[in-house]
Amino acid sequence: MSVSQERALLELFKVLGDDSRFQMLRRLQRDELNVGDLAQAVDLSEPTVSHHLARLRDAGLVTLRMNGTQRFYRVSDSGIARLKRLVEQIDQVPPEPEPEQDNSWIDALDWSDEDKRALREHTSGGRITVLPAKRKKQLVILRWLATKFTAGMTYTEKEVNAIIREVYAEDFVVLRRDLVDMGYLRREKGGGSYWVEAE
């Protein structure tokens, strides 16, 4: 297990270490619920439930679906799968320290220091080492990944997958979906073609 994977797993453990959040996650495995229903199910106030849901979403363990003004939450299958993969690696001997990587490509970006730090923590040699647990850092990775596509050019799904797999092969389908969901990548209805809009 690498250092970055250890950090990601520790973040997930911190989120799940709270009894209320753990019970909420268990409830959301069975049903998709809104804040009011979930508050009743776990006997907590709605503001408290909203706070815990924000932590679970930031960790990638819960997803949100809007239906008009209603917000419905459910367990993220990809988030749980990621947690399981990290736990499975917990007994692996840490690898030998890798030689210092060239991060000049990160330094050259006209991004904030915080965003550059997130890239350094989760990439090595221009490849993603582990997906971050926190949503804010996930957005930094997605924003960087979007730079791999030429604005105004149209891509097939196969081409999009190939570009993503060059930097992270493990969860390329999840990353493709997140790029679309967060608006970094546009998709034709039906998924026939993808593109990044020219600025």
C-alpha positions in Angstrom: 0.0 0.0 0.0 1.5 3.3 -1.0 1.6 6.4 1.2 -1.1 8.2 -0.8 -3.4 5.1 -0.5 -2.7 5.0 3.2 -3.8 8.7 3.4 -6.9 8.0 1.4 -7.9 5.0 3.6 -7.3 7.0 6.8 -9.6 9.7 5.5 -12.3 7.1 4.9 -11.8 5.6 8.3 -12.2 9.0 9.9 -15.5 9.6 8.1 -16.8 6.1 9.0 -15.4 6.3 12.6 -18.5 8.4 13.6 -21.4 6.1 14.7 -24.1 8.4 13.3 -22.4 8.5 9.9 -21.9 4.8 9.9 -25.6 4.1 10.7 -26.7 6.6 8.0 -24.5 4.8 5.4 -26.1 1.5 6.4 -29.6 3.0 6.0 -28.7 4.4 2.6 -27.5 0.9 1.5 -31.1 -0.2 1.7 -33.0 2.8 0.5 -32.6 6.1 -1.3 -33.7 8.7 1.3 -34.1 12.5 1.6 -32.8 14.4 4.7 -36.1 14.3 6.5 -36.7 10.6 6.1 -33.1 9.9 7.0 -33.3 12.1 10.1 -36.4 10.1 11.3 -34.6 6.8 10.6 -31.5 7.6 12.6 -33.3 9.9 15.2 -31.2 13.0 14.5 -32.1 16.6 13.6 -32.2 17.5 9.9 -29.2 20.0 10.2 -27.1 17.3 11.9 -28.0 14.8 9.2 -27.2 17.4 6.5 -23.7 17.9 8.1 -23.0 14.2 8.2 -24.2 13.7 4.6 -21.8 16.4 3.5 -18.9 14.5 5.1 -20.0 11.3 3.4 -20.4 13.0 0.0 -16.9 14.6 0.3 -15.5 11.1 1.0 -17.2 9.8 -2.1 -19.4 7.3 -0.1 -22.8 8.9 -0.9 -24.3 10.4 -4.0 -27.0 13.0 -4.4 -29.9 13.0 -6.8 -32.1 16.0 -7.4 -35.8 15.6 -8.1 -37.2 19.2 -8.4 -36.4 20.8 -5.1 -36.0 17.4 -3.4 -32.6 15.9 -2.6 -32.3 12.2 -2.4 -29.2 10.4 -1.1 -27.9 6.9 -1.7 -24.7 4.9 -1.2 -22.2 5.3 -4.0 -21.3 1.9 -5.4 -18.0 3.2 -6.8 -17.1 4.8 -3.4 -17.8 1.5 -1.5 -15.9 -0.5 -4.2 -12.9 1.9 -3.7 -13.1 1.5 0.1 -13.0 -2.3 -0.3 -10.0 -2.1 -2.7 -8.1 0.0 -0.2 -8.9 -2.3 2.7 -7.8 -5.3 0.7 -4.4 -3.7 0.3 -4.0 -2.9 4.0 -1.7 -5.9 4.7 0.6 -5.2 1.7 4.2 -4.2 2.6 4.8 -0.5 1.7 6.9 -0.3 -1.4 10.4 1.1 -1.4 10.4 4.9 -1.6 10.1 6.0 -5.3 12.8 8.3 -6.7 11.8 12.0 -6.7 9.4 12.7 -9.5 9.6 15.6 -11.9 6.7 17.9 -10.9 7.7 20.8 -13.2 4.5 20.2 -15.2 2.5 20.9 -12.0 4.6 24.0 -11.2 4.0 25.3 -14.7 0.2 25.3 -14.2 -1.4 28.7 -13.5 -3.4 27.2 -10.6 -3.6 27.9 -6.8 -1.0 26.4 -4.5 -3.8 24.3 -2.9 -4.8 22.8 -6.2 -1.1 22.1 -7.1 -0.6 20.4 -3.7 -3.6 18.2 -4.4 -2.0 17.1 -7.8 1.3 16.4 -6.1 -0.4 14.2 -3.5 -2.4 12.1 -6.0 -0.2 11.9 -9.1 3.3 10.7 -9.9 5.0 11.1 -13.3 1.9 12.5 -14.8 -0.3 9.6 -13.8 -2.9 9.3 -11.0 -1.6 7.2 -8.1 -4.9 7.1 -6.1 -8.2 8.9 -6.4 -8.6 11.4 -3.5 -11.3 10.8 -0.9 -12.3 14.4 -0.5 -14.6 15.8 -3.2 -12.7 19.1 -3.4 -9.5 17.3 -4.3 -11.5 15.0 -6.7 -12.6 18.1 -8.6 -8.9 19.2 -9.0 -8.1 15.8 -10.5 -11.1 16.0 -12.9 -10.1 19.5 -13.9 -6.6 18.4 -14.7 -7.9 15.3 -16.5 -10.0 17.6 -18.7 -6.8 19.3 -19.9 -6.0 16.1 -21.7 -8.7 16.8 -24.2 -8.5 19.4 -27.0 -11.2 22.0 -26.7 -13.6 21.9 -29.6 -12.5 18.4 -30.8 -15.1 15.5 -30.8 -14.1 12.2 -29.3 -15.8 8.7 -29.3 -16.3 6.9 -26.0 -13.5 4.6 -26.9 -11.1 7.5 -27.5 -12.2 9.1 -24.2 -11.5 5.8 -22.3 -8.1 5.5 -23.9 -7.1 9.0 -22.8 -8.3 8.5 -19.3 -6.6 5.0 -19.1 -3.2 6.6 -20.0 -3.3 8.3 -16.6 -5.5 6.0 -14.5 -6.6 2.6 -15.9 -8.4 1.3 -12.7 -11.5 3.4 -12.6 -11.6 5.0 -16.1 -15.4 4.4 -16.4 -16.0 6.2 -13.1 -13.7 9.1 -14.1 -15.4 9.4 -17.5 -18.8 9.6 -15.8 -17.5 12.2 -13.2 -16.0 14.3 -16.0 -19.5 14.5 -17.6 -21.4 14.9 -14.4 -19.2 17.8 -13.2 -19.4 19.5 -16.6 -15.7 19.2 -17.6 -16.7 17.0 -20.5 -19.8 17.3 -22.6 -21.6 14.3 -24.0 -24.0 13.9 -26.8 -27.4 12.4 -25.8 -27.0 8.7 -26.0 -23.2 8.9 -25.4 -22.1 8.8 -29.0 -19.6 11.6 -28.8 -17.8 13.7 -26.2 -16.1 17.1 -26.3 -14.7 19.9 -24.2 -16.2 23.3 -25.1 -13.8 25.9 -26.4 -13.4 28.8 -23.9 
